[in-house]
Amino acid sequence: MELPLLSKLKNSQDKWIRPLFYLVLALLIAASCCYLLFAFKVYLQNTRISEINSKLALYGSPSEKLSEAKFLDYKKKIDYFNSIIKNHKTSSNAFKFLEEKTLPDIWYSSIGILEVKNEITLTGEAQNMETLSHQVKLFEESKSDIRSVSLLNSKMGDQGRAQFSLTLSVYPKMFTPLAPAQALDLSNANQ
């Protein structure tokens, strides 16, 4: 009894396996043909591109090509510079503030501006310790611009001058550019 059942099962498998095999074989042949067709088209396009490039190479002298390379290099540098300028904060307000608030007998040998921390570090000399204390007091009185003043170091140097190092903790507005209207007001006020 088992033999007729086995032969029946074998015959039923033949009915769907052969068409499936031929379908897969046809798909494989079609995919291979498509691959060969697209590979041939890519080859033709590459040969056309190389022909066009060889024709383009005939145009222009070596000096023009060198000029073009320089131009592209300058353009890349300008684009890089523009990205730097776009993200740059201005510190001209800080320099203007220091110019206005610094006493005549104070000399700065180093100015460090840390925009991230909103700090200005000043290193320099004063005529004497009294002048230095007046300068620190003047900075401390500028409450609208300066949060705090920290005198890091002070000592009497050569020729009786006071050498100092101090840090000004300023408000962020010190590093923001002036609006055009504010700049006009300041220029009119100076006249």
N, CA, C and O atoms as a DFTB+ gen file, in Angstrom:
764 C
 N C O
     1  1       0.788      -1.191       0.000
     2  2       0.000       0.000       0.000
     3  2       0.839       1.268       0.000
     4  3       0.421       2.316      -0.493
     5  1       1.944       1.154       0.524
     6  2       2.782       2.336       0.613
     7  2       3.358       2.712      -0.739
     8  3       3.629       3.891      -0.969
     9  1       3.548       1.806      -1.601
    10  2       4.122       2.117      -2.906
    11  2       3.224       3.023      -3.742
    12  3       3.722       3.993      -4.313
    13  1       1.961       2.760      -3.836
    14  2       1.130       3.670      -4.628
    15  2       1.088       5.086      -4.010
    16  3       1.002       6.080      -4.730
    17  1       1.149       5.157      -2.695
    18  2       1.127       6.475      -2.033
    19  2       2.415       7.243      -2.344
    20  3       2.373       8.450      -2.585
    21  1       3.564       6.546      -2.339
    22  2       4.838       7.181      -2.662
    23  2       4.870       7.654      -4.109
    24  3       5.340       8.759      -4.381
    25  1       4.398       6.872      -5.008
    26  2       4.418       7.261      -6.424
    27  2       3.456       8.418      -6.660
    28  3       3.712       9.284      -7.497
    29  1       2.357       8.431      -5.925
    30  2       1.399       9.529      -6.046
    31  2       2.034      10.847      -5.560
    32  3       1.870      11.898      -6.180
    33  1       2.764      10.758      -4.433
    34  2       3.436      11.930      -3.871
    35  2       4.521      12.417      -4.817
    36  3       4.695      13.625      -4.976
    37  1       5.257      11.508      -5.451
    38  2       6.311      11.858      -6.385
    39  2       5.733      12.548      -7.611
    40  3       6.299      13.530      -8.091
    41  1       4.627      12.056      -8.118
    42  2       3.984      12.660      -9.282
    43  2       3.452      14.058      -8.956
    44  3       3.500      14.943      -9.810
    45  1       2.956      14.270      -7.756
    46  2       2.422      15.576      -7.383
    47  2       3.556      16.606      -7.246
    48  3       3.355      17.789      -7.522
    49  1       4.757      16.151      -6.818
    50  2       5.899      17.057      -6.706
    51  2       6.373      17.489      -8.078
    52  3       6.768      18.641      -8.253
    53  1       6.344      16.601      -9.051
    54  2       6.779      16.924     -10.401
    55  2       5.924      18.021     -11.015
    56  3       6.415      18.789     -11.842
    57  1       4.685      18.109     -10.638
    58  2       3.783      19.074     -11.246
    59  2       4.151      20.515     -10.888
    60  3       3.980      21.400     -11.727
    61  1       4.642      20.784      -9.696
    62  2       4.942      22.174      -9.331
    63  2       6.443      22.474      -9.274
    64  3       6.824      23.644      -9.316
    65  1       7.316      21.444      -9.177
    66  2       8.754      21.688      -9.115
    67  2       9.296      22.084     -10.485
    68  3      10.104      23.009     -10.571
    69  1       8.888      21.431     -11.528
    70  2       9.416      21.745     -12.862
    71  2       9.053      23.169     -13.293
    72  3       9.931      23.894     -13.760
    73  1       7.801      23.594     -13.156
    74  2       7.509      24.988     -13.547
    75  2       8.282      26.002     -12.690
    76  3       8.727      27.035     -13.190
    77  1       8.433      25.699     -11.407
    78  2       9.187      26.592     -10.529
    79  2      10.652      26.652     -10.966
    80  3      11.248      27.729     -10.981
    81  1      11.225      25.522     -11.314
    82  2      12.604      25.469     -11.781
    83  2      12.768      26.307     -13.052
    84  3      13.717      27.083     -13.166
    85  1      11.850      26.155     -14.001
    86  2      11.949      26.904     -15.252
    87  2      11.724      28.406     -15.030
    88  3      12.322      29.239     -15.711
    89  1      10.866      28.735     -14.080
    90  2      10.635      30.151     -13.761
    91  2      11.898      30.781     -13.162
    92  3      12.287      31.884     -13.545
    93  1      12.533      30.078     -12.226
    94  2      13.772      30.584     -11.618
    95  2      14.870      30.680     -12.662
    96  3      15.630      31.648     -12.671
    97  1      14.964      29.696     -13.538
    98  2      15.965      29.716     -14.606
    99  2      15.718      30.896     -15.547
   100  3      16.666      31.565     -15.960
   101  1      14.461      31.155     -15.888
   102  2      14.133      32.281     -16.767
   103  2      14.484      33.612     -16.083
   104  3      15.003      34.521     -16.731
   105  1      14.200      33.728     -14.771
   106  2      14.541      34.949     -14.048
   107  2      16.052      35.148     -13.982
   108  3      16.532      36.275     -14.095
   109  1      16.795      34.075     -13.802
   110  2      18.252      34.156     -13.772
   111  2      18.796      34.610     -15.124
   112  3      19.708      35.435     -15.181
   113  1      18.253      34.088     -16.184
   114  2      18.700      34.479     -17.528
   115  2      18.342      35.941     -17.792
   116  3      19.141      36.684     -18.362
   117  1      17.137      36.354     -17.376
   118  2      16.721      37.749     -17.575
   119  2      17.614      38.694     -16.769
   120  3      18.010      39.742     -17.279
   121  1      17.938      38.342     -15.515
   122  2      18.804      39.189     -14.697
   123  2      20.200      39.280     -15.302
   124  3      20.817      40.346     -15.296
   125  1      20.695      38.162     -15.822
   126  2      22.021      38.171     -16.455
   127  2      22.015      39.054     -17.692
   128  3      22.959      39.809     -17.924
   129  1      20.956      38.964     -18.484
   130  2      20.862      39.809     -19.685
   131  2      20.795      41.290     -19.306
   132  3      21.441      42.122     -19.942
   133  1      20.015      41.621     -18.270
   134  2      19.923      43.021     -17.813
   135  2      21.273      43.514     -17.323
   136  3      21.676      44.638     -17.623
   137  1      21.968      42.681     -16.576
   138  2      23.284      43.064     -16.079
   139  2      24.227      43.339     -17.247
   140  3      24.925      44.353     -17.250
   141  1      24.254      42.457     -18.228
   142  2      25.131      42.648     -19.379
   143  2      24.744      43.894     -20.169
   144  3      25.610      44.620     -20.657
   145  1      23.440      44.140     -20.295
   146  2      22.969      45.315     -21.016
   147  2      23.402      46.591     -20.303
   148  3      23.920      47.509     -20.939
   149  1      23.195      46.658     -18.982
   150  2      23.586      47.855     -18.233
   151  2      25.109      48.012     -18.174
   152  3      25.607      49.137     -18.204
   153  1      25.836      46.935     -18.092
   154  2      27.292      47.018     -18.100
   155  2      27.784      47.587     -19.425
   156  3      28.715      48.392     -19.450
   157  1      27.160      47.169     -20.530
   158  2      27.528      47.677     -21.847
   159  2      27.192      49.166     -21.951
   160  3      27.972      49.935     -22.512
   161  1      26.030      49.584     -21.412
   162  2      25.650      51.006     -21.437
   163  2      26.628      51.842     -20.608
   164  3      27.007      52.939     -21.020
   165  1      27.033      51.340     -19.460
   166  2      28.009      52.056     -18.628
   167  2      29.329      52.186     -19.377
   168  3      29.964      53.240     -19.335
   169  1      29.742      51.136     -20.054
   170  2      30.966      51.176     -20.843
   171  2      30.868      52.248     -21.926
   172  3      31.809      53.016     -22.126
   173  1      29.734      52.302     -22.626
   174  2      29.547      53.309     -23.676
   175  2      29.578      54.724     -23.083
   176  3      30.184      55.622     -23.669
   177  1      28.938      54.930     -21.939
   178  2      28.937      56.248     -21.295
   179  2      30.345      56.646     -20.865
   180  3      30.737      57.802     -21.027
   181  1      31.099      55.714     -20.327
   182  2      32.477      56.015     -19.911
   183  2      33.349      56.388     -21.102
   184  3      34.191      57.280     -21.000
   185  1      33.154      55.715     -22.227
   186  2      33.934      56.068     -23.418
   187  2      33.538      57.455     -23.922
   188  3      34.399      58.217     -24.362
   189  1      32.238      57.796     -23.863
   190  2      31.796      59.144     -24.269
   191  2      32.384      60.202     -23.336
   192  3      32.811      61.265     -23.787
   193  1      32.404      59.909     -22.045
   194  2      32.958      60.869     -21.080
   195  2      34.442      61.073     -21.332
   196  3      34.928      62.202     -21.277
   197  1      35.163      60.002     -21.607
   198  2      36.599      60.143     -21.872
   199  2      36.836      60.907     -23.178
   200  3      37.795      61.673     -23.273
   201  1      35.981      60.713     -24.183
   202  2      36.108      61.477     -25.426
   203  2      35.869      62.966     -25.181
   204  3      36.595      63.813     -25.701
   205  1      34.844      63.277     -24.382
   206  2      34.543      64.683     -24.077
   207  2      35.677      65.300     -23.264
   208  3      36.065      66.443     -23.505
   209  1      36.206      64.553     -22.310
   210  2      37.329      65.072     -21.517
   211  2      38.553      65.323     -22.383
   212  3      39.267      66.305     -22.180
   213  1      38.802      64.436     -23.355
   214  2      39.958      64.653     -24.232
   215  2      39.735      65.872     -25.125
   216  3      40.690      66.585     -25.434
   217  1      38.478      66.129     -25.550
   218  2      38.186      67.329     -26.333
   219  2      38.330      68.581     -25.470
   220  3      38.832      69.604     -25.937
   221  1      37.895      68.505     -24.217
   222  2      38.015      69.652     -23.310
   223  2      39.468      69.960     -22.999
   224  3      39.832      71.116     -22.782
   225  1      40.296      68.930     -22.977
   226  2      41.710      69.137     -22.679
   227  2      42.394      69.957     -23.773
   228  3      43.410      70.604     -23.521
   229  1      41.842      69.933     -24.980
   230  2      42.428      70.697     -26.077
   231  2      42.178      72.196     -25.921
   232  3      42.960      73.017     -26.401
   233  1      41.079      72.546     -25.244
   234  2      40.741      73.957     -25.069
   235  2      41.498      74.538     -23.890
   236  3      41.626      73.901     -22.844
   237  1      41.990      75.735     -24.065
   238  2      42.688      76.426     -22.988
   239  2      44.165      76.120     -22.974
   240  3      44.602      74.996     -23.218
   241  1      44.918      77.162     -22.679
   242  2      46.366      76.998     -22.604
   243  2      46.754      76.532     -21.200
   244  3      45.947      76.583     -20.272
   245  1      47.985      76.084     -21.065
   246  2      48.431      75.671     -19.711
   247  2      48.332      76.807     -18.686
   248  3      48.036      76.564     -17.516
   249  1      48.577      78.039     -19.125
   250  2      48.467      79.160     -18.176
   251  2      47.017      79.375     -17.752
   252  3      46.753      79.727     -16.603
   253  1      46.072      79.164     -18.677
   254  2      44.654      79.288     -18.316
   255  2      44.244      78.184     -17.349
   256  3      43.461      78.415     -16.428
   257  1      44.767      77.007     -17.561
   258  2      44.467      75.900     -16.650
   259  2      45.049      76.168     -15.266
   260  3      44.425      75.861     -14.250
   261  1      46.251      76.744     -15.234
   262  2      46.867      77.106     -13.965
   263  2      46.051      78.192     -13.268
   264  3      45.852      78.152     -12.054
   265  1      45.586      79.157     -14.047
   266  2      44.737      80.221     -13.489
   267  2      43.440      79.648     -12.945
   268  3      42.962      80.074     -11.894
   269  1      42.874      78.692     -13.653
   270  2      41.638      78.059     -13.188
   271  2      41.868      77.310     -11.875
   272  3      41.041      77.366     -10.965
   273  1      42.983      76.619     -11.789
   274  2      43.300      75.899     -10.551
   275  2      43.489      76.880      -9.392
   276  3      43.031      76.623      -8.279
   277  1      44.169      78.009      -9.656
   278  2      44.344      79.031      -8.618
   279  2      42.991      79.598      -8.194
   280  3      42.723      79.785      -7.007
   281  1      42.149      79.865      -9.187
   282  2      40.823      80.412      -8.892
   283  2      40.029      79.457      -8.001
   284  3      39.406      79.882      -7.028
   285  1      40.054      78.188      -8.330
   286  2      39.316      77.218      -7.516
   287  2      39.895      77.126      -6.104
   288  3      39.158      76.945      -5.135
   289  1      41.219      77.253      -5.996
   290  2      41.850      77.251      -4.678
   291  2      41.434      78.486      -3.876
   292  3      41.124      78.383      -2.690
   293  1      41.428      79.652      -4.527
   294  2      40.991      80.874      -3.843
   295  2      39.528      80.785      -3.424
   296  3      39.154      81.219      -2.335
   297  1      38.715      80.223      -4.295
   298  2      37.294      80.089      -3.974
   299  2      37.101      79.209      -2.744
   300  3      36.272      79.507      -1.884
   301  1      37.865      78.130      -2.665
   302  2      37.780      77.241      -1.501
   303  2      38.208      77.980      -0.232
   304  3      37.583      77.824       0.817
   305  1      39.269      78.782      -0.324
   306  2      39.734      79.540       0.836
   307  2      38.718      80.604       1.249
   308  3      38.495      80.821       2.440
   309  1      38.110      81.259       0.280
   310  2      37.095      82.281       0.586
   311  2      35.884      81.650       1.250
   312  3      35.347      82.201       2.211
   313  1      35.452      80.514       0.757
   314  2      34.318      79.816       1.377
   315  2      34.646      79.426       2.812
   316  3      33.797      79.539       3.696
   317  1      35.864      78.969       3.047
   318  2      36.288      78.612       4.402
   319  2      36.306      79.850       5.294
   320  3      35.843      79.806       6.434
   321  1      36.841      80.949       4.774
   322  2      36.902      82.201       5.529
   323  2      35.496      82.706       5.851
   324  3      35.249      83.190       6.956
   325  1      34.572      82.597       4.889
   326  2      33.190      83.013       5.135
   327  2      32.557      82.198       6.252
   328  3      31.819      82.747       7.070
   329  1      32.829      80.915       6.301
   330  2      32.263      80.095       7.380
   331  2      32.841      80.511       8.727
   332  3      32.138      80.467       9.736
   333  1      34.106      80.913       8.760
   334  2      34.712      81.375      10.007
   335  2      34.094      82.704      10.430
   336  3      33.744      82.886      11.596
   337  1      33.960      83.627       9.489
   338  2      33.398      84.947       9.789
   339  2      31.957      84.835      10.263
   340  3      31.541      85.561      11.166
   341  1      31.199      83.934       9.662
   342  2      29.795      83.783      10.029
   343  2      29.649      83.381      11.492
   344  3      28.695      83.800      12.148
   345  1      30.561      82.589      12.011
   346  2      30.482      82.105      13.388
   347  2      31.296      82.964      14.361
   348  3      31.406      82.624      15.539
   349  1      31.857      84.055      13.886
   350  2      32.745      84.871      14.716
   351  2      31.947      85.883      15.534
   352  3      31.040      86.539      15.022
   353  1      32.293      85.993      16.780
   354  2      31.754      87.052      17.617
   355  2      32.732      88.215      17.558
   356  3      33.909      88.037      17.244
   357  1      32.248      89.369      17.852
   358  2      33.116      90.538      17.791
   359  2      33.636      90.889      19.173
   360  3      32.909      90.820      20.164
   361  1      34.875      91.257      19.222
   362  2      35.450      91.670      20.495
   363  2      35.782      93.158      20.478
   364  3      36.429      93.658      21.398
   365  1      35.343      93.870      19.438
   366  2      35.645      95.298      19.357
   367  2      34.980      96.058      20.491
   368  3      35.514      97.074      20.934
   369  1      33.829      95.598      20.976
   370  2      33.191      96.247      22.127
   371  2      34.093      96.160      23.349
   372  3      34.191      97.111      24.125
   373  1      34.747      95.023      23.517
   374  2      35.642      94.851      24.664
   375  2      36.818      95.808      24.565
   376  3      37.199      96.422      25.561
   377  1      37.395      95.943      23.387
   378  2      38.526      96.854      23.228
   379  2      38.101      98.310      23.431
   380  3      38.837      99.103      24.019
   381  1      36.906      98.652      22.937
   382  2      36.398     100.005      23.126
   383  2      36.173     100.281      24.616
   384  3      36.506     101.358      25.110
   385  1      35.607      99.301      25.324
   386  2      35.386      99.454      26.757
   387  2      36.709      99.654      27.487
   388  3      36.821     100.544      28.331
   389  1      37.713      98.833      27.170
   390  2      39.024      98.961      27.825
   391  2      39.660     100.317      27.523
   392  3      40.296     100.916      28.390
   393  1      39.488     100.791      26.310
   394  2      40.041     102.089      25.941
   395  2      39.402     103.208      26.756
   396  3      40.082     104.136      27.192
   397  1      38.095     103.112      26.958
   398  2      37.379     104.146      27.704
   399  2      37.675     104.090      29.199
   400  3      37.763     105.134      29.845
   401  1      37.832     102.888      29.765
   402  2      37.931     102.731      31.216
   403  2      39.356     102.636      31.745
   404  3      39.548     102.584      32.960
   405  1      40.342     102.612      30.890
   406  2      41.718     102.465      31.358
   407  2      42.307     103.833      31.677
   408  3      42.196     104.773      30.890
   409  1      42.929     103.927      32.835
   410  2      43.587     105.162      33.261
   411  2      44.848     105.398      32.426
   412  3      45.414     104.449      31.884
   413  1      45.290     106.649      32.319
   414  2      46.454     106.949      31.475
   415  2      47.765     106.322      31.954
   416  3      48.673     106.107      31.151
   417  1      47.873     106.029      33.245
   418  2      49.133     105.486      33.769
   419  2      49.136     103.961      33.841
   420  3      49.925     103.375      34.581
   421  1      48.263     103.324      33.079
   422  2      48.182     101.859      33.028
   423  2      48.623     101.415      31.632
   424  3      48.202     101.989      30.628
   425  1      49.486     100.373      31.577
   426  2      49.934      99.813      30.301
   427  2      49.649      98.317      30.317
   428  3      49.999      97.618      31.268
   429  1      49.017      97.838      29.263
   430  2      48.726      96.400      29.147
   431  2      49.772      95.763      28.243
   432  3      50.023      96.233      27.133
   433  1      50.366      94.707      28.727
   434  2      51.318      93.964      27.897
   435  2      50.661      92.749      27.257
   436  3      51.162      92.205      26.273
   437  1      49.533      92.328      27.824
   438  2      48.830      91.161      27.287
   439  2      47.345      91.293      27.595
   440  3      46.952      91.641      28.708
   441  1      46.535      91.011      26.588
   442  2      45.079      91.002      26.751
   443  2      44.588      89.665      26.222
   444  3      44.778      89.338      25.050
   445  1      43.959      88.903      27.095
   446  2      43.396      87.608      26.687
   447  2      41.884      87.659      26.796
   448  3      41.335      87.956      27.857
   449  1      41.215      87.366      25.683
   450  2      39.756      87.408      25.668
   451  2      39.235      85.995      25.485
   452  3      39.504      85.351      24.470
   453  1      38.493      85.519      26.465
   454  2      37.852      84.199      26.402
   455  2      36.355      84.418      26.270
   456  3      35.647      84.557      27.267
   457  1      35.877      84.448      25.024
   458  2      34.459      84.712      24.778
   459  2      33.580      83.614      25.349
   460  3      32.452      83.876      25.768
   461  1      34.082      82.393      25.369
   462  2      33.291      81.261      25.864
   463  2      32.985      81.433      27.346
   464  3      31.877      81.140      27.794
   465  1      33.967      81.908      28.102
   466  2      33.784      82.095      29.541
   467  2      33.360      83.519      29.897
   468  3      33.112      83.815      31.065
   469  1      33.274      84.410      28.889
   470  2      32.965      85.826      29.113
   471  2      33.973      86.457      30.071
   472  3      33.609      87.107      31.051
   473  1      35.237      86.245      29.760
   474  2      36.304      86.773      30.597
   475  2      37.333      87.519      29.762
   476  3      37.601      87.183      28.608
   477  1      37.899      88.544      30.391
   478  2      39.012      89.284      29.806
   479  2      40.143      89.247      30.832
   480  3      39.967      89.673      31.973
   481  1      41.295      88.740      30.425
   482  2      42.452      88.691      31.307
   483  2      43.440      89.758      30.864
   484  3      43.835      89.812      29.699
   485  1      43.831      90.602      31.804
   486  2      44.733      91.712      31.508
   487  2      46.025      91.538      32.299
   488  3      45.994      91.247      33.495
   489  1      47.147      91.715      31.635
   490  2      48.450      91.690      32.271
   491  2      49.158      92.972      31.873
   492  3      49.150      93.359      30.705
   493  1      49.770      93.628      32.849
   494  2      50.442      94.871      32.505
   495  2      51.135      95.516      33.681
   496  3      51.473      94.865      34.669
   497  1      51.338      96.826      33.544
   498  2      52.022      97.605      34.565
   499  2      51.231      98.872      34.850
   500  3      50.552      99.418      33.981
   501  1      51.339      99.316      36.083
   502  2      50.755     100.591      36.501
   503  2      51.883     101.470      37.027
   504  3      52.939     100.975      37.422
   505  1      51.651     102.767      37.028
   506  2      52.649     103.719      37.502
   507  2      53.076     103.371      38.928
   508  3      54.258     103.412      39.268
   509  1      52.062     103.020      39.768
   510  2      52.329     102.631      41.146
   511  2      51.129     101.830      41.655
   512  3      50.161     101.634      40.921
   513  1      51.187     101.377      42.880
   514  2      50.102     100.567      43.451
   515  2      48.828     101.388      43.619
   516  3      47.730     100.848      43.488
   517  1      48.951     102.649      43.901
   518  2      47.773     103.499      44.060
   519  2      47.002     103.602      42.738
   520  3      45.773     103.531      42.724
   521  1      47.726     103.768      41.641
   522  2      47.085     103.834      40.319
   523  2      46.400     102.509      39.995
   524  3      45.302     102.488      39.440
   525  1      47.050     101.417      40.341
   526  2      46.457     100.101      40.108
   527  2      45.171      99.944      40.903
   528  3      44.187      99.421      40.379
   529  1      45.158     100.387      42.166
   530  2      43.934     100.264      42.961
   531  2      42.826     101.155      42.411
   532  3      41.655     100.781      42.474
   533  1      43.169     102.331      41.870
   534  2      42.164     103.187      41.229
   535  2      41.593     102.507      39.982
   536  3      40.396     102.592      39.709
   537  1      42.467     101.831      39.233
   538  2      42.012     101.136      38.023
   539  2      41.057     100.001      38.374
   540  3      40.022      99.839      37.729
   541  1      41.398      99.220      39.389
   542  2      40.534      98.114      39.808
   543  2      39.199      98.666      40.289
   544  3      38.149      98.103      39.980
   545  1      39.229      99.764      41.043
   546  2      37.995     100.390      41.529
   547  2      37.141     100.868      40.359
   548  3      35.921     100.708      40.374
   549  1      37.777     101.453      39.345
   550  2      37.050     101.915      38.158
   551  2      36.365     100.747      37.451
   552  3      35.220     100.864      37.017
   553  1      37.066      99.628      37.339
   554  2      36.448      98.442      36.743
   555  2      35.286      97.941      37.599
   556  3      34.241      97.569      37.065
   557  1      35.460      97.928      38.910
   558  2      34.403      97.448      39.804
   559  2      33.165      98.334      39.766
   560  3      32.054      97.851      39.984
   561  1      33.340      99.609      39.495
   562  2      32.207     100.530      39.412
   563  2      31.429     100.379      38.109
   564  3      30.317     100.894      37.999
   565  1      31.972      99.704      37.150
   566  2      31.302      99.494      35.854
   567  2      30.390      98.281      35.939
   568  3      30.593      97.292      35.235
   569  1      29.392      98.362      36.798
   570  2      28.496      97.219      37.068
   571  2      27.675      96.808      35.843
   572  3      27.281      95.648      35.731
   573  1      27.414      97.743      34.926
   574  2      26.595      97.401      33.761
   575  2      27.351      96.541      32.753
   576  3      26.737      95.866      31.928
   577  1      28.679      96.563      32.817
   578  2      29.482      95.797      31.868
   579  2      30.255      94.648      32.511
   580  3      30.511      93.632      31.865
   581  1      30.629      94.809      33.791
   582  2      31.505      93.833      34.444
   583  2      30.783      93.196      35.622
   584  3      30.224      93.885      36.475
   585  1      30.806      91.877      35.650
   586  2      30.223      91.143      36.787
   587  2      31.140      91.199      37.999
   588  3      30.714      91.523      39.108
   589  1      32.419      90.874      37.762
   590  2      33.367      90.862      38.874
   591  2      34.779      91.095      38.353
   592  3      35.077      90.876      37.179
   593  1      35.637      91.546      39.263
   594  2      37.042      91.786      38.962
   595  2      37.862      90.940      39.925
   596  3      37.658      90.989      41.139
   597  1      38.790      90.166      39.375
   598  2      39.660      89.328      40.213
   599  2      41.107      89.727      39.958
   600  3      41.613      89.586      38.845
   601  1      41.759      90.220      40.982
   602  2      43.167      90.551      40.877
   603  2      43.956      89.283      41.168
   604  3      44.031      88.834      42.312
   605  1      44.541      88.712      40.125
   606  2      45.232      87.436      40.267
   607  2      46.619      87.586      40.875
   608  3      47.067      86.744      41.653
   609  1      47.290      88.674      40.506
   610  2      48.673      88.823      40.927
   611  2      49.047      90.297      40.840
   612  3      48.688      90.977      39.879
   613  1      49.756      90.783      41.829
   614  2      50.306      92.137      41.745
   615  2      51.589      92.170      42.566
   616  3      51.676      91.587      43.646
   617  1      52.584      92.871      42.021
   618  2      53.853      92.998      42.737
   619  2      54.576      94.231      42.228
   620  3      54.299      94.744      41.144
   621  1      55.481      94.674      43.019
   622  2      56.294      95.820      42.625
   623  2      57.410      95.311      41.715
   624  3      58.149      94.391      42.064
   625  1      57.509      95.922      40.560
   626  2      58.510      95.485      39.602
   627  2      59.672      96.453      39.523
   628  3      59.897      97.253      40.432
   629  1      60.397      96.372      38.439
   630  2      61.530      97.255      38.192
   631  2      61.056      98.702      38.117
   632  3      59.939      98.972      37.676
   633  1      61.882      99.605      38.536
   634  2      61.639     101.045      38.462
   635  2      60.419     101.480      39.273
   636  3      59.853     102.539      39.003
   637  1      60.008     100.690      40.252
   638  2      58.923     101.061      41.147
   639  2      57.530     100.945      40.558
   640  3      56.573     101.464      41.132
   641  1      57.402     100.286      39.442
   642  2      56.096     100.112      38.807
   643  2      55.416      98.867      39.358
   644  3      56.067      97.895      39.741
   645  1      54.090      98.925      39.386
   646  2      53.304      97.792      39.877
   647  2      52.955      96.893      38.699
   648  3      52.297      97.320      37.750
   649  1      53.397      95.663      38.770
   650  2      53.042      94.688      37.733
   651  2      51.826      93.924      38.220
   652  3      51.737      93.566      39.394
   653  1      50.890      93.675      37.314
   654  2      49.637      93.050      37.734
   655  2      49.112      92.090      36.676
   656  3      49.518      92.104      35.514
   657  1      48.198      91.266      37.137
   658  2      47.436      90.372      36.270
   659  2      46.052      90.285      36.879
   660  3      45.902      89.882      38.032
   661  1      45.038      90.660      36.114
   662  2      43.681      90.612      36.638
   663  2      42.723      90.060      35.599
   664  3      42.993      90.093      34.398
   665  1      41.596      89.551      36.084
   666  2      40.580      88.961      35.221
   667  2      39.269      89.701      35.425
   668  3      38.821      89.907      36.553
   669  1      38.665      90.096      34.316
   670  2      37.365      90.747      34.341
   671  2      36.325      89.742      33.867
   672  3      36.424      89.224      32.754
   673  1      35.350      89.470      34.685
   674  2      34.231      88.628      34.278
   675  2      33.152      89.571      33.758
   676  3      32.574      90.341      34.525
   677  1      32.879      89.509      32.450
   678  2      31.985      90.476      31.811
   679  2      30.681      89.808      31.394
   680  3      30.565      88.582      31.368
   681  1      29.710      90.645      31.072
   682  2      28.432      90.146      30.565
   683  2      28.582      89.781      29.091
   684  3      29.415      90.362      28.396
   685  1      27.779      88.814      28.598
   686  2      27.911      88.383      27.195
   687  2      27.704      89.498      26.176
   688  3      28.199      89.404      25.053
   689  1      26.984      90.546      26.550
   690  2      26.745      91.639      25.597
   691  2      28.047      92.298      25.151
   692  3      28.088      92.970      24.120
   693  1      29.108      92.103      25.929
   694  2      30.407      92.681      25.589
   695  2      30.922      92.116      24.259
   696  3      31.701      92.769      23.565
   697  1      30.490      90.915      23.913
   698  2      31.013      90.253      22.710
   699  2      29.998      90.180      21.574
   700  3      30.262      89.538      20.558
   701  1      28.856      90.817      21.725
   702  2      27.873      90.810      20.641
   703  2      28.054      92.072      19.818
   704  3      28.327      93.143      20.360
   705  1      27.902      91.945      18.514
   706  2      28.076      93.126      17.667
   707  2      26.938      94.112      17.895
   708  3      25.822      93.727      18.245
   709  1      27.238      95.383      17.693
   710  2      26.220      96.410      17.825
   711  2      25.289      96.358      16.629
   712  3      25.718      96.100      15.505
   713  1      24.016      96.604      16.878
   714  2      23.062      96.723      15.783
   715  2      23.385      98.003      15.019
   716  3      23.950      98.929      15.603
   717  1      23.042      98.086      13.723
   718  2      23.365      99.291      12.947
   719  2      22.821     100.574      13.585
   720  3      23.491     101.606      13.541
   721  1      21.627     100.534      14.173
   722  2      21.056     101.720      14.804
   723  2      21.898     102.148      16.011
   724  3      22.121     103.341      16.218
   725  1      22.369     101.176      16.812
   726  2      23.204     101.500      17.962
   727  2      24.539     102.083      17.506
   728  3      25.052     103.014      18.126
   729  1      25.094     101.551      16.445
   730  2      26.357     102.059      15.935
   731  2      26.200     103.498      15.468
   732  3      27.100     104.312      15.679
   733  1      25.066     103.834      14.833
   734  2      24.816     105.204      14.410
   735  2      24.685     106.126      15.610
   736  3      25.208     107.240      15.598
   737  1      23.990     105.670      16.650
   738  2      23.833     106.481      17.857
   739  2      25.180     106.781      18.485
   740  3      25.424     107.904      18.925
   741  1      26.061     105.787      18.532
   742  2      27.380     105.993      19.114
   743  2      28.204     106.965      18.276
   744  3      28.921     107.799      18.829
   745  1      28.113     106.873      16.965
   746  2      28.900     107.783      16.115
   747  2      28.345     109.198      16.213
   748  3      29.117     110.155      16.163
   749  1      27.023     109.362      16.352
   750  2      26.441     110.689      16.519
   751  2      26.798     111.274      17.875
   752  3      26.984     112.484      18.004
   753  1      26.893     110.415      18.888
   754  2      27.232     110.878      20.228
   755  2      28.665     111.376      20.290
   756  3      28.981     112.279      21.065
   757  1      29.542     110.784      19.468
   758  2      30.943     111.200      19.466
   759  2      31.161     112.531      18.780
   760  3      32.202     113.155      18.986
   761  1      30.216     112.991      17.970
   762  2      30.384     114.237      17.207
   763  2      30.154     115.432      18.027
   764  3      30.258     116.553      17.528
